[in-house]
Amino acid sequence: MPIYEYKCKNCGNLFEDFRLISELDAAVKCPMCGKTEPERVISNFWGGSSGSKQKSGYGSSCSTTTTSFG
């Protein structure tokens, strides 16, 4: 089941909701203020709306260099 990210137009709350694709256009209620005014937003893929910027390791600036002498 896909997870969609929403932002409430009323209170600005960011939240996620599990929804079937067939339910994509059904009303969504903000868990903070209860209004049915959220808009779907594009997820940032680096941690969702939780704010934790957990990286997957791709694009890391660390590298390992092996040097042999002799």
N, C-alpha and C positions, 0 to 999 in steps of 0.2 A: 504494500500500500504506500503510495507516494506521500512524502511530507512536504507541505507547502508552508511558506513563511508569509506572514501578514503583518501589516502595520495599521493600527486603528487611526482613522481620520479624526476621531473625537479626542482621544487622550494620548495618542502617539505611542502606545504600547506595541512592542514587537513580540510576536508569538508565533508558534508553529502549530500546525494542525495536520493530523493524518486524515487523508480523504481519498476515497475512490475516485478514479478519473470521471466516472459517471456522475459524481456528486460535486464536481468542480465548480459549477455555477450556483450551487445551493448557498443560502445565506450562512454567513459565518459570524459568530458572536464573540466579541472581545471578552476574554476571561477577566479583564481588569475592570472595565466600566459597564459591560453588558450590552453595549450598543452593537448594532449590526451594520457598522460602517467601515470595516477594515478593507484595505486594498491589498492584493497580492503583490509581493515584492520579489525581486530576484535575490536568491540566497547568495551570500558572499563565498561559500564553499570552503572558507578557511576557519569555520567555527560556528556557522549559523548565527542565530540571534542571541546566543548565550554570551557573546562577547569574548569567549576564550579563543584566542588566535592560535590554535594548535595546528602546527604545520605537519604535512605528511612526510617531509624529508626531501621532497623534490625541489630542485632549485637551490639546494643548500650551498652556502659559500665555502663550506669546509671541504678540504681535499686531503688525500693522503699521498705523500710522495716518498718513494723508497729510493735511497741512494746507496749504491754499493761501491766500495773502493777496492781496487786491486785486481 
